[in-house]
């Protein structure tokens, strides 16, 4: 089990709104298709400073989302995207290296599948679609992994020249995740924190395989 400490999740005096979640995570990306400032380190850097910042500012909302709350956020597309980000991204910041990092995955995947069934992902700019599709990449389910690869492939195929390399990188990660699930049926790097025994093949994989920030 990981011995890393969890940042404080006590809610601040001002409870953040769905729009504040989107502004923090996506910047002006919902207006401009992609943030005009570099968010890569915030999204994928795995830095303790960002984990602490998210825990302090949004920890109360993360806890509420994990408890099944914020159901009113499910109604509108943008607030639903904010809820998906809480469940799928901020959980991984606030609870990095612990089982609770994955506790929001099932609900996030349910929200994503409902959104896709309504074809509402088409109403989002590319950065919104990237983070709407991320729960599919985190799923220990091959069908969802295959759908994730298909969705990111479409984003690459329809991307502007400026965004093609960035989105192609997302697609490479989607394929990596898919291939792990195709091989093992689960993510071996989650086994320790989830109390799952690893198979000999998984132990070999964990010697130098990717862990994607967890």
C-alpha positions as CSV (number, residue, x, y, z in Angstrom):
1,X,0.0,0.0,0.0
2,X,1.1,3.5,-0.7
3,X,2.2,5.5,2.3
4,X,1.8,8.9,0.5
5,X,-0.2,11.4,2.4
6,X,-3.5,12.8,1.1
7,X,-3.7,16.6,0.8
8,X,-6.4,18.1,2.9
9,X,-9.8,18.0,1.3
10,X,-11.6,20.4,3.6
11,X,-13.8,22.7,1.6
12,X,-12.9,26.3,1.6
13,X,-15.2,29.1,2.8
14,X,-16.1,29.6,-0.9
15,X,-17.3,26.4,-2.5
16,X,-16.3,26.5,-6.1
17,X,-18.8,26.3,-9.0
18,X,-18.8,24.1,-12.0
19,X,-17.6,27.0,-14.1
20,X,-14.7,27.6,-11.8
21,X,-13.7,23.9,-12.2
22,X,-13.8,24.4,-16.0
23,X,-11.9,27.7,-15.9
24,X,-9.2,26.3,-13.7
25,X,-8.7,23.1,-15.7
26,X,-9.3,24.2,-19.2
27,X,-8.5,28.0,-19.1
28,X,-10.1,29.7,-22.1
29,X,-10.2,26.4,-24.0
30,X,-14.0,26.1,-24.1
31,X,-14.0,29.4,-26.0
32,X,-11.0,28.9,-28.2
33,X,-11.0,25.1,-28.9
34,X,-7.8,24.8,-26.8
35,X,-6.3,26.8,-24.0
36,X,-4.2,29.8,-25.1
37,X,-1.7,29.1,-22.3
38,X,0.2,25.8,-21.7
39,X,-1.8,23.5,-19.4
40,X,0.3,20.3,-20.0
41,X,2.1,20.4,-16.7
42,X,-1.1,21.0,-14.8
43,X,-2.8,18.1,-16.6
44,X,-0.1,15.6,-16.8
45,X,2.9,16.7,-14.7
46,X,1.9,14.9,-11.5
47,X,3.4,17.7,-9.4
48,X,2.7,17.9,-5.6
49,X,2.1,21.6,-5.8
50,X,-0.8,21.2,-8.2
51,X,-2.2,18.3,-6.2
52,X,-2.2,20.5,-3.1
53,X,-3.7,23.4,-5.0
54,X,-6.5,21.3,-6.3
55,X,-7.1,19.7,-2.9
56,X,-7.3,23.1,-1.2
57,X,-9.6,24.7,-3.8
58,X,-11.7,21.8,-5.0
59,X,-11.3,19.0,-2.3
60,X,-14.8,19.6,-0.9
61,X,-16.3,19.2,-4.3
62,X,-14.3,16.0,-5.0
63,X,-15.6,14.5,-1.8
64,X,-19.1,15.5,-2.6
65,X,-18.9,14.0,-6.1
66,X,-17.4,10.8,-4.8
67,X,-20.3,10.6,-2.3
68,X,-22.8,10.7,-5.2
69,X,-23.6,14.3,-4.8
70,X,-23.7,17.2,-7.2
71,X,-26.5,15.5,-9.2
72,X,-27.7,18.9,-10.4
73,X,-24.4,19.2,-12.3
74,X,-25.5,16.2,-14.5
75,X,-28.2,18.2,-16.2
76,X,-26.3,20.6,-18.5
77,X,-23.4,19.6,-20.7
78,X,-20.8,22.0,-19.4
79,X,-21.5,21.3,-15.7
80,X,-21.6,17.6,-16.5
81,X,-18.1,18.0,-18.0
82,X,-17.0,19.7,-14.8
83,X,-18.4,16.8,-12.8
84,X,-16.5,14.3,-15.0
85,X,-13.3,16.3,-14.4
86,X,-13.9,16.2,-10.7
87,X,-14.5,12.4,-10.7
88,X,-11.9,11.4,-13.2
89,X,-9.1,14.0,-13.0
90,X,-9.2,15.8,-9.6
91,X,-9.6,12.5,-7.7
92,X,-6.2,11.5,-9.1
93,X,-4.7,14.7,-7.9
94,X,-6.2,14.7,-4.5
95,X,-5.8,11.0,-3.8
96,X,-2.7,10.2,-5.8
97,X,-1.2,6.8,-5.1
98,X,-4.2,5.6,-3.1
99,X,-7.3,3.5,-4.0
100,X,-9.6,6.5,-3.7
101,X,-7.9,7.9,-6.8
102,X,-10.0,5.5,-8.8
103,X,-13.2,5.8,-6.7
104,X,-14.9,8.1,-9.2
105,X,-14.2,6.1,-12.3
106,X,-17.5,4.2,-12.5
107,X,-19.7,7.3,-12.2
108,X,-17.5,9.3,-14.6
109,X,-17.8,6.5,-17.2
110,X,-21.5,6.4,-16.8
111,X,-21.8,10.1,-17.4
112,X,-19.6,9.9,-20.4
113,X,-21.5,7.1,-21.9
114,X,-24.8,9.0,-21.4
115,X,-23.3,12.1,-23.1
116,X,-22.0,10.0,-26.0
117,X,-25.4,8.3,-26.4
118,X,-26.9,11.8,-26.9
119,X,-24.1,12.8,-29.2
120,X,-23.5,15.8,-27.1
121,X,-19.7,15.4,-27.3
122,X,-20.0,17.0,-30.7
123,X,-21.1,20.3,-29.0
124,X,-17.8,20.6,-27.1
125,X,-14.6,22.1,-28.4
126,X,-11.6,19.7,-28.7
127,X,-10.2,20.3,-25.2
128,X,-13.6,19.5,-23.8
129,X,-13.8,16.3,-25.8
130,X,-10.4,15.2,-24.7
131,X,-11.4,15.4,-21.0
132,X,-14.8,13.9,-21.7
133,X,-13.1,10.9,-23.3
134,X,-10.5,10.5,-20.6
135,X,-12.7,8.2,-18.3
136,X,-12.8,5.8,-21.3
137,X,-9.0,5.7,-21.2
138,X,-9.1,4.9,-17.5
139,X,-11.6,2.1,-17.8
140,X,-10.6,-1.5,-17.1
141,X,-13.0,-2.5,-19.9
142,X,-11.7,-3.4,-23.4
143,X,-14.9,-2.2,-25.2
144,X,-14.6,1.2,-23.6
145,X,-10.8,1.3,-24.4
146,X,-11.6,0.6,-28.1
147,X,-14.1,3.3,-28.1
148,X,-11.6,5.7,-26.5
149,X,-9.1,5.0,-29.3
150,X,-11.8,5.5,-31.9
151,X,-12.8,8.9,-30.4
152,X,-9.2,10.1,-30.2
153,X,-8.5,8.9,-33.7
154,X,-11.4,11.1,-34.9
155,X,-10.0,14.1,-33.0
156,X,-6.6,13.6,-34.7
157,X,-8.1,13.1,-38.2
158,X,-10.2,16.3,-37.9
159,X,-7.6,18.4,-36.0
160,X,-6.2,21.7,-37.2
161,X,-2.5,21.6,-38.1
162,X,-1.7,23.5,-34.8
163,X,-3.3,20.8,-32.6
164,X,-2.5,17.6,-34.6
165,X,0.7,16.8,-32.8
166,X,-0.9,17.4,-29.3
167,X,-3.9,15.2,-30.1
168,X,-1.7,12.6,-31.7
169,X,0.1,12.3,-28.4
170,X,-3.3,11.8,-26.6
171,X,-4.0,9.1,-29.2
172,X,-0.7,7.3,-28.5
173,X,-1.6,7.3,-24.8
174,X,-5.1,5.9,-25.6
175,X,-3.5,3.1,-27.5
176,X,-1.1,2.3,-24.7
177,X,-3.9,2.1,-22.2
178,X,-6.0,-0.1,-24.6
179,X,-3.1,-2.4,-25.2
180,X,-2.5,-2.9,-21.5
181,X,-6.2,-3.8,-21.0
182,X,-6.1,-6.1,-24.0
183,X,-3.1,-7.9,-22.5
184,X,-4.1,-8.0,-18.8
185,X,-7.8,-7.1,-18.6
186,X,-6.8,-4.5,-15.9
187,X,-4.1,-2.0,-15.1
188,X,-1.4,-3.8,-13.1
189,X,-0.1,-0.6,-11.6
190,X,-3.3,-0.3,-9.6
191,X,-3.0,-3.8,-8.1
192,X,-1.1,-2.8,-5.0
193,X,-3.3,0.1,-3.8
194,X,-6.4,-1.9,-4.6
195,X,-5.2,-5.0,-2.8
196,X,-5.2,-7.1,-5.9
197,X,-2.5,-9.8,-6.2
198,X,-0.4,-9.5,-9.3
199,X,0.2,-12.4,-11.7
200,X,3.8,-13.3,-12.8
201,X,3.2,-11.5,-16.1
202,X,2.0,-8.4,-14.4
203,X,5.0,-8.4,-12.0
204,X,7.3,-8.5,-15.0
205,X,5.3,-5.7,-16.7
206,X,5.6,-3.5,-13.5
207,X,9.4,-3.7,-13.6
208,X,9.6,-1.1,-16.3
209,X,6.0,-0.6,-17.6
210,X,4.2,2.8,-17.5
211,X,2.2,3.9,-14.5
212,X,0.7,7.1,-15.9
213,X,1.1,9.2,-12.8
214,X,-0.2,6.6,-10.3
